[in-house]
């Protein structure tokens, strides 16, 4: 039986590129599996960061509620002090000559308390603003970082998929 060299060359020309491409396709599949594992680990990191952020928000909410309660108490104390000051001033007008010095001293003490409480209110407002700023800034930075990582991964995946599609197109 004679061997048809032309048929063998035609067979070789047709199947040799396919045979050469098989290791590259296998390597590409291994890299894709590695990338899928890497993406899954980054997703877990992202999910953990989101949970940490939610916990930070919950903690900030608790702090804000505590600060709000103390602010409300301080406001109520200020209102109470202002009412007391008004009563003292009214009594001082009735007893102008006899109680003028005493009423003035009480009014000054109450004004001092009001000023101190207003100072505490301003301080609490500043603390609340700082707590909010401290809670939001790291979250936004982490979200931006994770979004950039996801975008880079998506680009790499798209590049890998294009390469795989190109190989599939070449292979038929």
HELIX and SHEET records of a PDB file:
HELIX    1   1 UNK A    5  UNK A   94  1                                  90    
HELIX    2   2 UNK A   96  UNK A  171  1                                  76    
END                                                                             
